[in-house]
């Protein structure tokens, strides 16, 4: 996965395709919500929240690539989500 992400980050056409895929994913998630996003205001909130989640994931993956995979990816994702939505939005994991 790291090699694929390196290629995507370093290739403008692949970055553009990735952005297009993220938009399609956002639309699929909002569509899957169905009646929960039926009103224009609810649909807008769902689109905004979905976009923020996807952007947080993208940011975490990009940092992971920049760190050459040395940083713990789940921790990066949690940090990105916390930065976007606050610390309470991210469930903490128990370390056994």
KESE-602896 format. One record per atom (N, C-alpha, C): z, x, y; residue number from 1; chain; residue in one letter; atom name. Coordinates in steps of 0.05 Angstrom, whole numbers, plus 5000, padded with zeros to 4 digits. Example, Ala and Ser with C-alpha at 12.3 -4.5 7.8 and 13.67 -1.06 7.14 Angstrom:
REM residues 2
((5156; 5264; 4886); 1; A; A; N);
((5156; 5246; 4910); 1; A; A; CA);
((5156; 5264; 4934); 1; A; A; C);
((5142; 5257; 4955); 2; A; S; N);
((5143; 5273; 4979); 2; A; S; CA);
((5157; 5258; 5001); 2; A; S; C);
REM end
This chain:
REM residues 96
((5000; 5017; 4976); 1; A; X; N);
((5000; 5000; 5000); 1; A; X; CA);
((5000; 5018; 5025); 1; A; X; C);
((5015; 5039; 5024); 2; A; X; N);
((5017; 5057; 5047); 2; A; X; CA);
((4989; 5068; 5054); 2; A; X; C);
((4974; 5076; 5035); 3; A; X; N);
((4947; 5087; 5040); 3; A; X; CA);
((4928; 5066; 5052); 3; A; X; C);
((4930; 5041; 5042); 4; A; X; N);
((4914; 5019; 5053); 4; A; X; CA);
((4921; 5014; 5082); 4; A; X; C);
((4947; 5014; 5088); 5; A; X; N);
((4956; 5009; 5115); 5; A; X; CA);
((4948; 5032; 5134); 5; A; X; C);
((4950; 5057; 5124); 6; A; X; N);
((4941; 5080; 5140); 6; A; X; CA);
((4911; 5076; 5149); 6; A; X; C);
((4895; 5068; 5129); 7; A; X; N);
((4867; 5064; 5135); 7; A; X; CA);
((4863; 5041; 5155); 7; A; X; C);
((4877; 5020; 5152); 8; A; X; N);
((4875; 4997; 5171); 8; A; X; CA);
((4883; 5005; 5199); 8; A; X; C);
((4905; 5020; 5201); 9; A; X; N);
((4915; 5028; 5228); 9; A; X; CA);
((4896; 5047; 5241); 9; A; X; C);
((4882; 5064; 5226); 10; A; X; N);
((4865; 5084; 5238); 10; A; X; CA);
((4836; 5075; 5242); 10; A; X; C);
((4829; 5051; 5233); 11; A; X; N);
((4801; 5042; 5234); 11; A; X; CA);
((4799; 5017; 5252); 11; A; X; C);
((4787; 5020; 5276); 12; A; X; N);
((4786; 4996; 5294); 12; A; X; CA);
((4774; 4971; 5281); 12; A; X; C);
((4753; 4973; 5266); 13; A; X; N);
((4742; 4949; 5253); 13; A; X; CA);
((4761; 4936; 5234); 13; A; X; C);
((4776; 4952; 5219); 14; A; X; N);
((4795; 4941; 5200); 14; A; X; CA);
((4819; 4929; 5215); 14; A; X; C);
((4827; 4941; 5237); 15; A; X; N);
((4848; 4929; 5254); 15; A; X; CA);
((4840; 4901; 5264); 15; A; X; C);
((4815; 4900; 5273); 16; A; X; N);
((4804; 4874; 5283); 16; A; X; CA);
((4804; 4853; 5260); 16; A; X; C);
((4796; 4861; 5237); 17; A; X; N);
((4795; 4843; 5214); 17; A; X; CA);
((4823; 4834; 5206); 17; A; X; C);
((4842; 4853; 5208); 18; A; X; N);
((4870; 4846; 5203); 18; A; X; CA);
((4880; 4825; 5222); 18; A; X; C);
((4873; 4828; 5248); 19; A; X; N);
((4882; 4809; 5268); 19; A; X; CA);
((4870; 4781; 5261); 19; A; X; C);
((4845; 4781; 5253); 20; A; X; N);
((4832; 4756; 5245); 20; A; X; CA);
((4846; 4743; 5221); 20; A; X; C);
((4854; 4760; 5202); 21; A; X; N);
((4869; 4750; 5179); 21; A; X; CA);
((4896; 4739; 5187); 21; A; X; C);
((4909; 4752; 5206); 22; A; X; N);
((4935; 4742; 5215); 22; A; X; CA);
((4932; 4715; 5228); 22; A; X; C);
((4911; 4711; 5244); 23; A; X; N);
((4906; 4684; 5256); 23; A; X; CA);
((4902; 4663; 5235); 23; A; X; C);
((4886; 4670; 5214); 24; A; X; N);
((4881; 4651; 5193); 24; A; X; CA);
((4907; 4644; 5178); 24; A; X; C);
((4923; 4664; 5174); 25; A; X; N);
((4949; 4660; 5161); 25; A; X; CA);
((4967; 4642; 5177); 25; A; X; C);
((4968; 4646; 5203); 26; A; X; N);
((4983; 4629; 5221); 26; A; X; CA);
((4974; 4600; 5219); 26; A; X; C);
((4948; 4596; 5220); 27; A; X; N);
((4937; 4569; 5217); 27; A; X; CA);
((4944; 4556; 5191); 27; A; X; C);
((4943; 4572; 5169); 28; A; X; N);
((4949; 4561; 5142); 28; A; X; CA);
((4979; 4553; 5141); 28; A; X; C);
((4996; 4569; 5152); 29; A; X; N);
((5025; 4562; 5152); 29; A; X; CA);
((5030; 4537; 5168); 29; A; X; C);
((5019; 4535; 5192); 30; A; X; N);
((5023; 4511; 5209); 30; A; X; CA);
((5011; 4487; 5195); 30; A; X; C);
((4988; 4490; 5183); 31; A; X; N);
((4976; 4467; 5168); 31; A; X; CA);
((4993; 4459; 5145); 31; A; X; C);
((5005; 4478; 5131); 32; A; X; N);
((5022; 4472; 5108); 32; A; X; CA);
((5048; 4457; 5116); 32; A; X; C);
((5056; 4460; 5141); 33; A; X; N);
((5079; 4445; 5151); 33; A; X; CA);
((5074; 4415; 5153); 33; A; X; C);
((5048; 4408; 5154); 34; A; X; N);
((5040; 4380; 5154); 34; A; X; CA);
((5053; 4364; 5176); 34; A; X; C);
((5068; 4343; 5167); 35; A; X; N);
((5080; 4324; 5186); 35; A; X; CA);
((5101; 4337; 5203); 35; A; X; C);
((5113; 4359; 5194); 36; A; X; N);
((5133; 4373; 5210); 36; A; X; CA);
((5122; 4384; 5236); 36; A; X; C);
((5096; 4388; 5238); 37; A; X; N);
((5084; 4398; 5262); 37; A; X; CA);
((5062; 4378; 5272); 37; A; X; C);
((5068; 4352; 5269); 38; A; X; N);
((5048; 4332; 5276); 38; A; X; CA);
((5044; 4329; 5306); 38; A; X; C);
((5065; 4330; 5321); 39; A; X; N);
((5061; 4326; 5350); 39; A; X; CA);
((5051; 4352; 5362); 39; A; X; C);
((5037; 4351; 5385); 40; A; X; N);
((5027; 4375; 5398); 40; A; X; CA);
((5049; 4395; 5404); 40; A; X; C);
((5072; 4385; 5413); 41; A; X; N);
((5094; 4403; 5420); 41; A; X; CA);
((5106; 4417; 5394); 41; A; X; C);
((5109; 4401; 5373); 42; A; X; N);
((5119; 4413; 5348); 42; A; X; CA);
((5099; 4433; 5337); 42; A; X; C);
((5073; 4427; 5339); 43; A; X; N);
((5052; 4445; 5329); 43; A; X; CA);
((5053; 4471; 5345); 43; A; X; C);
((5057; 4469; 5372); 44; A; X; N);
((5058; 4493; 5388); 44; A; X; CA);
((5082; 4510; 5381); 44; A; X; C);
((5105; 4497; 5377); 45; A; X; N);
((5129; 4512; 5369); 45; A; X; CA);
((5125; 4526; 5342); 45; A; X; C);
((5112; 4511; 5323); 46; A; X; N);
((5107; 4523; 5297); 46; A; X; CA);
((5088; 4547; 5299); 46; A; X; C);
((5067; 4544; 5316); 47; A; X; N);
((5048; 4566; 5320); 47; A; X; CA);
((5062; 4590; 5332); 47; A; X; C);
((5079; 4585; 5352); 48; A; X; N);
((5093; 4607; 5366); 48; A; X; CA);
((5112; 4621; 5347); 48; A; X; C);
((5128; 4606; 5331); 49; A; X; N);
((5147; 4618; 5313); 49; A; X; CA);
((5132; 4634; 5291); 49; A; X; C);
((5110; 4622; 5281); 50; A; X; N);
((5095; 4635; 5260); 50; A; X; CA);
((5082; 4661; 5271); 50; A; X; C);
((5071; 4660; 5294); 51; A; X; N);
((5060; 4684; 5306); 51; A; X; CA);
((5081; 4706; 5310); 51; A; X; C);
((5104; 4698; 5319); 52; A; X; N);
((5126; 4718; 5323); 52; A; X; CA);
((5134; 4731; 5297); 52; A; X; C);
((5136; 4715; 5276); 53; A; X; N);
((5142; 4726; 5249); 53; A; X; CA);
((5121; 4745; 5239); 53; A; X; C);
((5096; 4737; 5242); 54; A; X; N);
((5074; 4754; 5234); 54; A; X; CA);
((5073; 4780; 5250); 54; A; X; C);
((5077; 4778; 5276); 55; A; X; N);
((5078; 4801; 5294); 55; A; X; CA);
((5101; 4820; 5286); 55; A; X; C);
((5124; 4809; 5280); 56; A; X; N);
((5146; 4826; 5272); 56; A; X; CA);
((5140; 4840; 5246); 56; A; X; C);
((5128; 4827; 5227); 57; A; X; N);
((5120; 4840; 5202); 57; A; X; CA);
((5099; 4862; 5208); 57; A; X; C);
((5080; 4856; 5224); 58; A; X; N);
((5060; 4876; 5231); 58; A; X; CA);
((5072; 4901; 5244); 58; A; X; C);
((5091; 4896; 5262); 59; A; X; N);
((5105; 4918; 5276); 59; A; X; CA);
((5120; 4935; 5256); 59; A; X; C);
((5134; 4922; 5238); 60; A; X; N);
((5149; 4937; 5217); 60; A; X; CA);
((5131; 4953; 5199); 60; A; X; C);
((5109; 4941; 5191); 61; A; X; N);
((5090; 4956; 5174); 61; A; X; CA);
((5077; 4979; 5188); 61; A; X; C);
((5071; 4975; 5214); 62; A; X; N);
((5059; 4997; 5230); 62; A; X; CA);
((5079; 5020; 5233); 62; A; X; C);
((5104; 5014; 5238); 63; A; X; N);
((5124; 5035; 5240); 63; A; X; CA);
((5127; 5049; 5213); 63; A; X; C);
((5127; 5034; 5191); 64; A; X; N);
((5129; 5046; 5165); 64; A; X; CA);
((5107; 5066; 5160); 64; A; X; C);
((5082; 5059; 5168); 65; A; X; N);
((5059; 5077; 5166); 65; A; X; CA);
((5064; 5102; 5183); 65; A; X; C);
((5073; 5098; 5208); 66; A; X; N);
((5078; 5120; 5226); 66; A; X; CA);
((5099; 5139; 5214); 66; A; X; C);
((5119; 5128; 5200); 67; A; X; N);
((5140; 5144; 5188); 67; A; X; CA);
((5132; 5154; 5161); 67; A; X; C);
((5106; 5151; 5153); 68; A; X; N);
((5095; 5160; 5128); 68; A; X; CA);
((5110; 5149; 5104); 68; A; X; C);
((5120; 5124; 5107); 69; A; X; N);
((5134; 5110; 5085); 69; A; X; CA);
((5162; 5120; 5079); 69; A; X; C);
((5173; 5137; 5097); 70; A; X; N);
((5200; 5147; 5092); 70; A; X; CA);
((5222; 5127; 5099); 70; A; X; C);
((5216; 5110; 5118); 71; A; X; N);
((5236; 5090; 5127); 71; A; X; CA);
((5236; 5067; 5107); 71; A; X; C);
((5259; 5055; 5102); 72; A; X; N);
((5262; 5033; 5084); 72; A; X; CA);
((5248; 5008; 5096); 72; A; X; C);
((5227; 4999; 5083); 73; A; X; N);
((5211; 4977; 5094); 73; A; X; CA);
((5226; 4951; 5098); 73; A; X; C);
((5242; 4942; 5078); 74; A; X; N);
((5258; 4918; 5083); 74; A; X; CA);
((5276; 4920; 5108); 74; A; X; C);
((5287; 4944; 5112); 75; A; X; N);
((5304; 4947; 5136); 75; A; X; CA);
((5288; 4946; 5162); 75; A; X; C);
((5264; 4957; 5161); 76; A; X; N);
((5246; 4955; 5185); 76; A; X; CA);
((5239; 4926; 5191); 76; A; X; C);
((5233; 4911; 5170); 77; A; X; N);
((5226; 4883; 5173); 77; A; X; CA);
((5250; 4868; 5185); 77; A; X; C);
((5274; 4873; 5174); 78; A; X; N);
((5298; 4859; 5185); 78; A; X; CA);
((5302; 4867; 5214); 78; A; X; C);
((5298; 4892; 5221); 79; A; X; N);
((5302; 4900; 5249); 79; A; X; CA);
((5282; 4887; 5267); 79; A; X; C);
((5257; 4885; 5258); 80; A; X; N);
((5236; 4872; 5274); 80; A; X; CA);
((5242; 4842; 5278); 80; A; X; C);
((5251; 4829; 5257); 81; A; X; N);
((5257; 4801; 5259); 81; A; X; CA);
((5282; 4797; 5277); 81; A; X; C);
((5301; 4814; 5275); 82; A; X; N);
((5325; 4813; 5292); 82; A; X; CA);
((5318; 4817; 5321); 82; A; X; C);
((5299; 4836; 5326); 83; A; X; N);
((5290; 4841; 5354); 83; A; X; CA);
((5276; 4816; 5365); 83; A; X; C);
((5262; 4802; 5348); 84; A; X; N);
((5247; 4778; 5357); 84; A; X; CA);
((5264; 4753; 5360); 84; A; X; C);
((5283; 4749; 5341); 85; A; X; N);
((5297; 4724; 5340); 85; A; X; CA);
((5328; 4727; 5342); 85; A; X; C);
((5338; 4751; 5344); 86; A; X; N);
((5366; 4756; 5346); 86; A; X; CA);
((5378; 4763; 5319); 86; A; X; C);
((5401; 4776; 5320); 87; A; X; N);
((5414; 4785; 5295); 87; A; X; CA);
((5421; 4762; 5276); 87; A; X; C);
((5427; 4739; 5287); 88; A; X; N);
((5435; 4717; 5269); 88; A; X; CA);
((5411; 4706; 5253); 88; A; X; C);
((5387; 4712; 5261); 89; A; X; N);
((5363; 4702; 5247); 89; A; X; CA);
((5358; 4717; 5221); 89; A; X; C);
((5371; 4739; 5217); 90; A; X; N);
((5365; 4756; 5194); 90; A; X; CA);
((5390; 4756; 5176); 90; A; X; C);
((5386; 4747; 5151); 91; A; X; N);
((5408; 4747; 5132); 91; A; X; CA);
((5414; 4776; 5125); 91; A; X; C);
((5439; 4782; 5124); 92; A; X; N);
((5447; 4809; 5116); 92; A; X; CA);
((5449; 4810; 5086); 92; A; X; C);
((5441; 4832; 5075); 93; A; X; N);
((5443; 4836; 5046); 93; A; X; CA);
((5467; 4852; 5039); 93; A; X; C);
((5480; 4844; 5018); 94; A; X; N);
((5503; 4859; 5008); 94; A; X; CA);
((5494; 4884; 4994); 94; A; X; C);
((5507; 4906; 4999); 95; A; X; N);
((5501; 4930; 4984); 95; A; X; CA);
((5521; 4933; 4962); 95; A; X; C);
((5510; 4933; 4937); 96; A; X; N);
((5527; 4934; 4913); 96; A; X; CA);
((5536; 4962; 4907); 96; A; X; C);
REM end
